[in-house]
Amino acid sequence: MDKWVIGIVLIFAVSISTCTFDSLLSATASSISNDIFRNKVNILWVRFLVVLIMIPSLIVALKASANVLQVYLIADLVAASIIPVMFLGLWNRLYFLRGIDVMFGCIGALISVFVYGCIYYDNAREGGRLLLIWNGLYDDSDWGPFGAFVVAPVFGILLGFLCAGLRIGVLYLHSKRTGKLFTELDQPVQNNTREDEIFEDHLSTVETEDNKANNSSVNFLSDI
């Protein structure tokens, strides 16, 4: 390949990577500021926290730069830990699940993968390497990565429900002790007041316009 073609490809590759990285940093800073601190912390401190988060991310990226597939495998393992219990938390029938239960399940799933790796390899160092899928997938004698992708979603869901059960149990005992009403398992009531008001306003507007049109017709006929 000619040198000028290589130069153009490198420019495009760096531009695309920079744009993606910049968007990720902006989204991370926005999520931390809005979702975690509710915009009560100075944005400079949030950006400093983002820089701290970048350090381990860059170390992992540099370590895995020789094998791009490993980066995707790490993302897949994190997704396998987070997505199942998070989707269950969005299900209306599991209304008793709260954000803390989902977060506990997500974090607990990753810890479970580490514990599984320690047991499977009989080595804590290899258990930590399993979190990064360090040995890849294509080893017939190593079923560690397969077990990790099984353990992550299963234990994420189990630990999420465990956290919900403990939380509900503690609140039940607290309500019994204090005499307060226990409402943790009550189904949420959907509030459609705002939608009803908008619908009624629309109907009243339509009726008003119809009345004006009828009055105009009557006046026109009376003049004739």
C-alpha positions as CSV (number, residue, x, y, z in Angstrom):
1,M,0.0,0.0,0.0
2,D,1.3,3.4,-0.9
3,K,2.5,5.7,1.9
4,W,-0.1,8.4,1.1
5,V,-2.9,5.9,1.4
6,I,-1.6,4.7,4.7
7,G,-1.5,8.3,5.9
8,I,-5.1,9.0,4.9
9,V,-6.2,5.8,6.6
10,L,-4.4,6.7,9.8
11,I,-5.9,10.2,9.8
12,F,-9.4,8.8,9.4
13,A,-8.8,6.1,12.1
14,V,-7.5,8.7,14.6
15,S,-10.4,11.0,13.8
16,I,-13.0,8.3,14.3
17,S,-11.4,7.1,17.5
18,T,-11.1,10.7,18.9
19,C,-14.7,11.5,18.1
20,T,-15.9,8.3,19.8
21,F,-13.7,8.9,22.9
22,D,-14.8,12.5,23.1
23,S,-18.5,11.5,23.0
24,L,-17.9,8.9,25.6
25,L,-16.2,11.4,28.0
26,S,-19.1,13.9,27.5
27,A,-21.7,11.2,28.2
28,T,-19.9,10.0,31.2
29,A,-19.5,13.4,32.7
30,S,-23.2,14.2,32.0
31,S,-24.4,10.9,33.5
32,I,-22.3,11.3,36.7
33,S,-23.3,15.0,37.2
34,N,-27.0,14.5,36.5
35,D,-27.8,10.9,37.5
36,I,-25.5,10.5,40.5
37,F,-25.0,13.9,42.0
38,R,-28.3,15.5,40.7
39,N,-26.3,18.6,39.4
40,K,-25.3,19.5,43.0
41,V,-21.6,19.2,42.4
42,N,-19.3,21.5,40.5
43,I,-18.7,20.3,37.0
44,L,-14.9,20.6,37.5
45,W,-15.1,18.0,40.2
46,V,-17.1,15.7,37.9
47,R,-14.5,16.1,35.1
48,F,-11.8,15.3,37.6
49,L,-13.7,12.1,38.6
50,V,-14.0,11.2,34.9
51,V,-10.2,11.6,34.5
52,L,-9.7,9.2,37.5
53,I,-12.1,6.7,35.8
54,M,-10.1,7.0,32.6
55,I,-6.9,5.7,34.2
56,P,-7.9,2.0,34.7
57,S,-9.7,2.1,31.4
58,L,-6.5,3.2,29.6
59,I,-4.5,0.6,31.4
60,V,-6.9,-2.2,30.3
61,A,-6.9,-0.8,26.7
62,L,-3.1,-0.8,26.5
63,K,-2.9,-4.3,27.9
64,A,-5.4,-5.6,25.5
65,S,-4.3,-3.6,22.5
66,A,-2.5,-6.6,21.0
67,N,-5.9,-8.5,20.8
68,V,-8.8,-6.3,19.9
69,L,-11.2,-9.2,20.4
70,Q,-10.3,-9.2,24.1
71,V,-11.7,-5.7,24.4
72,Y,-15.0,-6.8,23.0
73,L,-15.0,-9.9,25.3
74,I,-14.6,-7.6,28.3
75,A,-17.5,-5.5,27.2
76,D,-19.6,-8.7,26.6
77,L,-18.9,-10.0,30.0
78,V,-19.9,-6.7,31.6
79,A,-23.1,-6.6,29.5
80,A,-23.8,-10.2,30.6
81,S,-23.6,-9.1,34.2
82,I,-25.7,-6.0,33.8
83,I,-28.3,-6.4,31.1
84,P,-30.4,-9.4,32.5
85,V,-31.1,-8.0,35.9
86,M,-31.5,-4.5,34.5
87,F,-34.2,-5.7,32.1
88,L,-36.0,-7.6,34.9
89,G,-36.0,-4.3,36.8
90,L,-37.9,-2.7,33.9
91,W,-40.6,-5.4,33.9
92,N,-43.9,-4.1,35.4
93,R,-44.6,-7.5,37.1
94,L,-41.4,-7.1,39.1
95,Y,-42.4,-3.7,40.4
96,F,-40.9,-4.5,43.8
97,L,-37.3,-4.3,42.4
98,R,-35.6,-1.1,43.0
99,G,-32.5,0.6,41.6
100,I,-30.3,-0.6,44.5
101,D,-31.4,-4.2,43.9
102,V,-30.3,-3.9,40.2
103,M,-27.0,-2.2,41.1
104,F,-26.3,-4.9,43.7
105,G,-27.0,-7.6,41.2
106,C,-24.7,-6.0,38.6
107,I,-21.8,-5.5,40.9
108,G,-22.4,-8.9,42.5
109,A,-22.3,-10.6,39.1
110,L,-18.8,-9.3,38.4
111,I,-17.6,-10.3,41.9
112,S,-19.2,-13.8,41.3
113,V,-17.1,-14.1,38.2
114,F,-14.0,-13.4,40.2
115,V,-14.9,-15.9,42.9
116,Y,-15.7,-18.5,40.2
117,G,-12.3,-17.9,38.6
118,C,-10.6,-18.2,42.0
119,I,-12.3,-21.6,42.6
120,Y,-11.9,-22.9,39.0
121,Y,-8.2,-22.0,38.7
122,D,-7.5,-22.3,42.4
123,N,-5.7,-19.0,42.1
124,A,-6.8,-15.4,42.9
125,R,-4.6,-14.0,40.2
126,E,-6.1,-16.1,37.5
127,G,-9.6,-15.2,38.9
128,G,-8.8,-11.5,38.3
129,R,-7.5,-12.3,34.8
130,L,-10.7,-14.1,34.1
131,L,-12.6,-10.8,34.5
132,L,-10.5,-9.5,31.5
133,I,-10.9,-12.8,29.6
134,W,-7.1,-12.8,29.6
135,N,-6.8,-16.3,28.2
136,G,-9.3,-15.8,25.4
137,L,-12.0,-18.2,24.3
138,Y,-10.4,-20.7,22.0
139,D,-8.7,-23.2,24.4
140,D,-10.3,-26.6,24.5
141,S,-8.8,-27.4,27.9
142,D,-9.9,-24.1,29.5
143,W,-13.7,-23.8,30.3
144,G,-13.2,-20.8,32.5
145,P,-14.5,-18.2,30.1
146,F,-17.5,-20.3,29.3
147,G,-18.3,-20.6,33.0
148,A,-17.8,-16.8,33.4
149,F,-20.5,-16.0,30.8
150,V,-22.8,-18.5,32.6
151,V,-22.1,-17.2,36.1
152,A,-22.4,-13.5,35.3
153,P,-26.1,-13.4,34.3
154,V,-27.3,-16.2,36.6
155,F,-25.7,-14.7,39.8
156,G,-26.6,-11.2,38.7
157,I,-30.3,-12.1,38.7
158,L,-30.0,-14.2,41.9
159,L,-28.2,-11.5,43.8
160,G,-30.6,-8.9,42.6
161,F,-33.6,-10.8,44.0
162,L,-31.6,-11.6,47.2
163,C,-31.0,-7.9,47.7
164,A,-34.7,-7.2,47.1
165,G,-35.7,-9.9,49.6
166,L,-33.4,-8.6,52.3
167,R,-34.5,-5.0,51.7
168,I,-38.2,-5.9,51.8
169,G,-37.6,-8.1,54.9
170,V,-35.8,-5.3,56.8
171,L,-38.6,-2.8,55.9
172,Y,-41.2,-5.2,57.0
173,L,-39.6,-5.7,60.4
174,H,-39.1,-2.0,60.7
175,S,-42.8,-1.4,60.0
176,K,-43.8,-4.0,62.5
177,R,-41.6,-2.4,65.1
178,T,-42.6,1.2,64.5
179,G,-46.3,0.5,63.7
180,K,-46.0,2.1,60.3
181,L,-48.0,0.9,57.3
182,F,-46.0,-1.6,55.2
183,T,-46.4,-0.5,51.5
184,E,-43.3,-1.9,49.9
185,L,-45.1,-4.7,48.1
186,D,-48.1,-2.5,47.0
187,Q,-48.4,-2.1,43.2
188,P,-47.7,1.4,42.0
189,V,-50.7,3.3,40.9
190,Q,-50.4,4.9,37.5
191,N,-51.1,8.6,37.5
192,N,-52.8,9.7,34.4
193,T,-54.1,13.0,35.7
194,R,-52.0,15.1,33.5
195,E,-53.0,13.1,30.4
196,D,-56.7,13.4,31.3
197,E,-56.3,17.1,31.8
198,I,-54.7,17.5,28.4
199,F,-57.5,15.4,26.8
200,E,-60.2,17.4,28.5
201,D,-58.6,20.7,27.4
202,H,-58.5,19.4,23.8
203,L,-62.2,18.4,24.0
204,S,-63.2,21.8,25.4
205,T,-61.2,23.6,22.7
206,V,-62.9,21.6,20.0
207,E,-66.3,22.2,21.5
208,T,-65.6,25.9,21.7
209,E,-64.6,26.1,18.1
210,D,-67.7,24.1,17.1
211,N,-69.9,26.5,19.0
212,K,-68.3,29.5,17.4
213,A,-68.9,27.9,14.0
214,N,-72.5,27.2,14.7
215,N,-73.1,30.7,16.1
216,S,-71.6,32.2,12.9
217,S,-73.8,30.1,10.8
218,V,-76.9,31.1,12.7
219,N,-76.0,34.8,12.5
220,F,-75.3,34.5,8.8
221,L,-78.7,32.9,8.2
222,S,-80.5,35.4,10.4
223,D,-79.0,38.3,8.4
224,I,-80.2,36.7,5.2
